[in-house]
Amino acid sequence: MIMVFLFHCTRFFGGGPWHLKNPQESIVAHIFIALLDLWLMPLFFLLSGAGSWYALESRTAGQYLMDRVKRILIPLFVIGVFVITVPQVYFEAVTNGGYTGTFWELVPRYVYGAFTSLPDFKNPLFFNVFTGHLWFLQFLFLVSLFVLPIMFYIKSEPGRRLLSKFAGWCGKWGGIFLFLIPITLVRIFFTHLFEGYHSWAYFFFYAVFFLIGYVIPADERFTKGIKKAGWLCLALGIIGIVSEFGIIFVLKYNYLNIHHKGGETFSLMYILFSVLICIASWSWIVFILSLGAKYLNQPGRTLPYCNEAVLPFYILHQTVLLCVGWFVISWDIGMVPKFLIIAVSSFVLIMILYEVLVRHFNVMRFLFGMRPKKKMP
């Protein structure tokens, strides 16, 4: 979650168009964003899948879906769309839409549009409502719903037998790279069929990572395979990102074509580039998981607190840092001081909002997707 926060702090200074941009950009910011873009969201879906494994140990399908509604849809469509993302709509309209009116003039137009928008099934977001960074929550709910039959099959007796056999292969040295097969095939096939970053192509791509995360806690041999390949994956991740940059800048490959239907055929370069992205993405994820399995698998007070705060922090973070950045990017100072001011002040503000307005009140906890606070005996 901290890396997501830093990723969005850096977007002021690189990574292409965004809601707000600093007048100058940094090559360091571009590289940092490109590196995190490889593994950040896939890792989020993988971890969400792992959480679903534990959730389904004590829930029926109906209970699981109701929990998803409370934990995902209510934060998205109650507190998210109609409160959290409204300032983002204004920043986006001013920066990229040519809007010249005031914030309060824009709000009723946005709310009216949100209530009257019709479903559009060309992408998994369905409704023409601006969700900003909260697109992840809608994707996550739909992925959870889409793969639910597969998850229950995996927990069945035949599913567990197949999973045990596969875990035996993955537990061997290098066996963890078998997961690259579905990751790569899905990316190569679907990114040509659907255009855009929030398209059905990415829906299926993230669904694969969700299912991978779901099976990892099912058998300890998956974790053993991850630990064995950790440092190798660091090397492969570095090689992958360097190769990706080489294809883009040396061979002049227009990688943006893969996000537009019909813009890229199944050429050798397209396949090579897609394979390299998948290798780099999975390698970084395995390396990060190997570090977590080795150094964070221990009890303590910090991790439970952070685990509970993750979703409210995610919901709040982008709007807060955009509000701070709205003022800071206009200052006549260097990019490094601007980044530090935005990052530090935004983090402090987010944690204050969480502690003062969210954490201690069950109504707010409900709106932010948290479970009720237990009463002290």
C-alpha positions in Angstrom: 0.0 0.0 0.0 2.9 2.3 0.7 4.2 1.6 -2.8 0.8 2.4 -4.3 1.0 5.7 -2.4 4.5 6.5 -3.6 3.5 5.5 -7.1 0.7 8.1 -7.2 2.9 10.7 -5.6 5.4 10.2 -8.4 2.7 10.5 -11.1 2.9 14.3 -10.7 6.4 14.1 -12.2 6.2 11.3 -14.8 4.2 8.4 -16.2 2.3 10.2 -18.9 -1.0 12.2 -18.6 -2.7 12.3 -15.2 -5.2 14.4 -13.2 -2.5 16.9 -12.2 1.0 17.3 -13.7 4.0 19.2 -12.5 5.4 21.6 -15.2 8.6 19.6 -15.4 9.0 15.8 -15.4 11.8 13.5 -14.3 13.4 10.5 -16.0 13.8 9.0 -12.5 10.0 9.3 -12.0 9.4 7.6 -15.4 11.6 4.7 -14.5 10.1 4.3 -11.0 6.6 4.3 -12.4 7.5 1.8 -15.2 9.0 -0.6 -12.6 6.1 -0.5 -10.2 3.6 -0.7 -13.1 4.9 -4.1 -13.8 3.9 -5.8 -10.6 1.9 -3.4 -8.3 -1.7 -4.1 -9.4 -1.1 -7.8 -10.2 0.3 -8.2 -6.6 -2.8 -6.4 -5.2 -5.1 -8.9 -7.0 -2.9 -11.8 -5.9 -3.0 -10.8 -2.3 -6.8 -10.3 -2.6 -7.0 -13.9 -3.9 -5.0 -15.2 -0.9 -7.5 -13.4 1.4 -10.4 -15.1 -0.3 -8.9 -18.5 0.4 -9.1 -17.8 4.1 -12.5 -16.1 3.8 -14.0 -19.2 2.1 -12.7 -21.5 4.9 -15.6 -20.3 7.1 -18.1 -18.9 4.6 -20.7 -20.2 2.2 -20.9 -18.7 -1.3 -23.7 -16.4 -0.2 -21.9 -15.3 2.9 -18.7 -14.6 0.9 -20.6 -12.5 -1.7 -22.4 -10.5 1.0 -19.0 -9.9 2.6 -17.7 -8.6 -0.8 -20.7 -6.3 -1.1 -20.0 -4.8 2.4 -16.2 -4.7 2.0 -16.1 -3.5 -1.6 -19.3 -2.2 -3.2 -20.5 0.0 -0.3 -17.1 1.8 0.0 -17.0 2.2 -3.8 -20.5 3.5 -4.5 -21.4 5.3 -1.2 -18.3 6.9 0.2 -16.2 6.6 -2.9 -18.1 7.8 -6.0 -20.1 10.5 -4.2 -17.5 11.8 -1.8 -13.9 10.7 -2.3 -13.6 11.0 -6.0 -15.5 14.3 -6.5 -12.4 16.5 -6.1 -10.6 14.2 -8.5 -13.4 14.8 -11.1 -12.7 18.6 -10.7 -8.9 18.2 -11.1 -9.4 15.9 -14.2 -11.9 18.4 -15.7 -9.6 21.4 -15.3 -6.4 19.6 -16.4 -7.6 17.4 -19.2 -11.1 18.6 -20.0 -10.7 22.3 -20.4 -13.2 23.1 -17.6 -13.1 26.7 -16.4 -15.9 26.8 -13.9 -15.8 26.4 -10.1 -15.7 23.2 -8.1 -19.2 23.8 -6.7 -20.6 24.4 -10.2 -19.3 21.0 -11.3 -20.6 18.9 -8.4 -24.3 18.9 -9.4 -23.5 18.1 -13.0 -21.3 15.2 -11.8 -23.9 13.8 -9.4 -26.7 14.0 -12.1 -24.4 12.2 -14.6 -23.6 9.5 -12.0 -27.3 8.8 -11.4 -28.4 8.9 -15.0 -25.5 7.0 -16.7 -26.4 3.9 -18.6 -24.5 0.6 -18.4 -21.8 0.1 -21.0 -20.5 -3.4 -21.2 -17.5 -2.6 -23.4 -15.4 -2.6 -20.3 -15.7 -4.0 -16.7 -16.4 -0.6 -15.2 -19.9 -0.8 -16.8 -21.2 2.7 -15.7 -19.9 5.9 -17.1 -19.1 7.2 -13.7 -15.6 8.5 -12.8 -14.1 6.3 -10.1 -10.5 7.5 -10.2 -8.2 5.1 -8.4 -11.2 3.2 -7.0 -11.6 1.3 -10.3 -9.6 -1.4 -8.5 -12.6 -2.1 -6.1 -15.0 -2.6 -8.9 -12.6 -4.9 -10.8 -12.0 -6.8 -7.5 -15.7 -7.4 -6.9 -16.3 -8.6 -10.4 -13.2 -10.8 -10.4 -14.3 -12.3 -7.1 -17.8 -13.0 -8.6 -16.4 -14.4 -11.9 -14.0 -16.9 -10.4 -16.2 -18.0 -7.5 -17.2 -21.3 -9.1 -13.5 -22.0 -9.8 -12.6 -21.3 -6.2 -15.2 -23.7 -4.9 -14.0 -26.4 -7.3 -10.5 -26.0 -6.0 -11.7 -26.6 -2.5 -13.6 -29.8 -3.6 -12.0 -33.2 -3.4 -11.1 -33.5 -7.1 -9.8 -29.9 -7.1 -7.6 -30.5 -4.1 -6.1 -33.6 -5.8 -5.2 -31.6 -8.9 -3.9 -28.7 -6.7 -1.7 -31.1 -4.7 -0.2 -32.5 -7.9 0.5 -29.0 -9.2 1.9 -27.9 -5.9 4.4 -30.8 -6.0 5.7 -29.4 -9.3 5.8 -25.8 -8.1 7.6 -26.8 -4.9 10.6 -27.9 -6.8 13.4 -25.5 -7.8 12.1 -23.3 -10.6 8.7 -24.9 -10.6 7.0 -21.7 -9.5 7.5 -20.4 -13.1 4.8 -22.7 -14.2 2.4 -19.9 -13.2 3.9 -17.9 -16.1 2.0 -20.1 -18.6 -1.5 -18.9 -17.9 -0.3 -15.3 -17.2 1.5 -15.1 -20.5 -1.2 -16.7 -22.6 -4.0 -14.6 -21.2 -2.0 -11.4 -21.7 -1.0 -12.2 -25.3 -4.5 -13.2 -26.4 -6.7 -10.6 -24.6 -4.6 -7.4 -25.0 -5.1 -7.6 -28.7 -8.9 -8.1 -28.5 -9.7 -5.3 -26.1 -8.4 -1.7 -25.9 -7.6 0.4 -22.9 -6.0 -0.1 -19.5 -9.3 -0.8 -17.7 -10.5 -3.2 -20.4 -11.7 -6.8 -20.3 -8.1 -7.8 -21.3 -6.9 -6.6 -17.9 -9.9 -8.0 -16.2 -8.9 -11.5 -17.3 -5.2 -10.8 -16.7 -5.9 -9.7 -13.1 -8.3 -12.7 -12.6 -5.3 -15.0 -13.3 -3.3 -13.3 -10.5 -6.3 -13.5 -8.2 -6.6 -17.2 -8.7 -2.8 -17.7 -8.3 -3.1 -15.8 -5.0 -6.0 -18.0 -4.0 -4.1 -21.3 -4.4 -0.9 -20.2 -2.8 -2.1 -20.6 0.8 -3.7 -23.9 0.0 -0.4 -25.8 0.0 2.9 -24.9 1.7 4.8 -26.2 -1.3 3.9 -23.1 -3.2 5.5 -20.9 -0.6 8.6 -23.2 -0.6 8.9 -22.8 -4.3 8.6 -19.0 -3.9 11.4 -18.9 -1.3 13.7 -21.0 -3.5 13.3 -18.8 -6.5 13.4 -15.4 -4.7 16.9 -14.1 -5.7 16.8 -15.7 -9.1 13.5 -13.7 -9.7 15.2 -10.5 -8.6 17.8 -11.0 -11.4 15.1 -12.0 -13.9 13.0 -9.0 -12.9 15.9 -6.6 -13.5 16.7 -8.3 -16.8 13.1 -8.1 -17.8 12.7 -4.4 -17.2 16.0 -3.6 -18.9 14.9 -5.6 -21.9 11.6 -3.9 -22.0 13.2 -0.5 -22.1 15.6 -1.8 -24.8 12.7 -2.9 -27.1 11.0 0.5 -26.6 13.9 2.9 -26.9 16.4 1.0 -29.0 14.2 -1.0 -31.3 11.5 1.9 -31.3 8.7 -0.5 -30.5 5.4 1.4 -30.0 4.2 -0.6 -27.0 1.0 1.6 -26.6 -0.4 -0.2 -29.6 -1.2 -3.3 -27.5 -3.8 -1.2 -25.7 -5.8 -0.5 -28.8 -7.9 -3.0 -30.6 -6.5 -3.8 -34.1 -3.4 -1.6 -33.4 -1.1 -4.6 -33.0 -1.2 -8.0 -34.7 0.2 -11.2 -33.3 3.7 -10.2 -34.6 6.9 -11.7 -33.3 7.8 -8.4 -31.6 4.3 -8.2 -30.0 4.7 -11.7 -28.6 8.3 -11.1 -27.4 7.4 -7.9 -25.7 4.4 -9.5 -24.0 6.5 -12.5 -22.8 9.1 -10.1 -21.3 6.5 -8.1 -19.5 5.0 -11.3 -18.0 8.4 -12.7 -17.0 9.4 -9.4 -15.3 6.0 -8.9 -13.6 5.9 -12.5 -12.2 9.6 -12.4 -11.2 9.2 -9.1 -9.2 6.1 -10.5 -7.5 7.8 -13.8 -6.5 10.9 -11.9 -5.2 8.6 -9.6 -3.1 6.6 -12.6 -1.8 9.8 -14.4 -0.9 11.0 -11.5 1.2 7.6 -11.4 2.9 7.6 -15.1 3.6 11.1 -14.9 5.1 11.0 -11.7 7.1 7.4 -10.7 7.8 5.8 -14.1 8.8 5.9 -13.3 12.5 3.4 -12.0 15.1 3.4 -8.4 16.2 1.3 -5.3 16.7 2.3 -3.4 13.6 1.0 -5.8 10.9 -2.5 -6.2 12.3 -2.9 -2.4 12.6 -1.6 -1.9 9.0 -3.8 -4.7 7.7 -6.9 -3.0 9.1 -5.9 0.4 7.8 -5.1 -0.7 4.3 -8.5 -0.3 2.7 -9.4 3.1 4.3 -5.9 4.3 3.4 -6.3 3.2 -0.2 -9.7 4.9 -0.5 -8.5 8.2 0.9 -4.9 8.5 -0.4 -5.3 9.7 -4.0 -7.8 12.4 -3.3 -5.7 13.7 -0.4 -2.4 13.8 -2.3 -4.1 15.5 -5.3 -5.5 18.2 -3.0 -2.0 18.8 -1.6 -0.4 18.5 -5.0 -2.9 21.1 -6.5 -1.0 23.8 -4.5 2.5 22.3 -4.3 3.1 21.8 -8.1 2.7 25.5 -8.7 5.5 26.5 -6.3 8.8 27.7 -7.7 11.0 25.0 -6.1 12.7 21.8 -7.3 11.0 18.5 -8.0 12.6 16.7 -5.1 11.3 19.2 -2.5 7.9 19.1 -4.2 7.8 15.3 -4.0 8.8 15.2 -0.4 6.3 17.8 0.6 3.5 16.1 -1.2 4.4 12.6 0.1 5.0 13.5 3.8 2.2 16.0 4.2 -0.3 13.7 2.4 0.7 10.7 4.4 0.2 12.6 7.7 -3.2 14.0 6.6 -4.4 10.5 5.5 -3.4 9.0 8.8 -5.1 11.8 10.8 -8.3 11.4 8.8 -8.2 7.7 9.4 -7.6 8.0 13.1 -9.9 10.9 13.8 -12.8 10.2 11.4 -12.8 6.5 10.5 -11.1 4.0 12.8 -13.0 4.6 16.0 -16.6 4.9 14.7 -18.5 1.9 13.5 -20.7 3.9 11.0 -17.5 5.2 9.3 -15.9 1.8 9.5 -18.9 0.3 7.7 -18.7 3.0 4.9 -15.0 2.3 4.5 -15.3 -1.4 4.2 -14.0 -2.3 7.7 -15.5 -4.7 10.2 -17.2 -3.3 13.3 -15.0 -2.4 16.2 -15.3 -4.9 19.0 -16.5 -3.6 22.3 -14.2 -4.0 25.2 -15.6 -6.3 27.9 
